[in-house]
């Protein structure tokens, strides 16, 4: 009996704190967005993340482009983001947060937090696959503007 209790307690101790949280504050359904600018974050040291966010926004039906420094004139809708990676047998996304603004007013936010991922094997995988469902949920109710399929045009489709 004592051995069963000790094994149960050890299991709880090992698996507690192994949570990965994903939070989305979606944009309201009465919002129309044609183009989303993505602000470069020089503190994020993963070169492929910025173009990945732009590509995912385009795949969701929005015109999108990255910018550095001051927001371009007329850039009403824009996203800022931060991200961190960690090492545990392999590199994995530890934290991602993106905020969508409408001329300075927060429209919605997403957060992926695997800082307490511990033994949770779900923390491993491609960064793109971690953020794709978050961005999709963030923008699910948004009415798209006249976005062109930039990806299809690049592939000659």
Secondary structure, 3 states (H helix, E strand, C coil): CHHHHHHHHHHHHHHCCCCCEEEEECCCCCCEECEEEEECCCCCCCHHHHHHHHHHHHHCCCEEEEECCCCCCCCCEEEEEEEEEEECCCEEEEEEEEEEEECCEEEEEEEEECCCCCCCHHHCCCHHHHHHHHHHHHCCCCEECCCCCHHHHHCCC
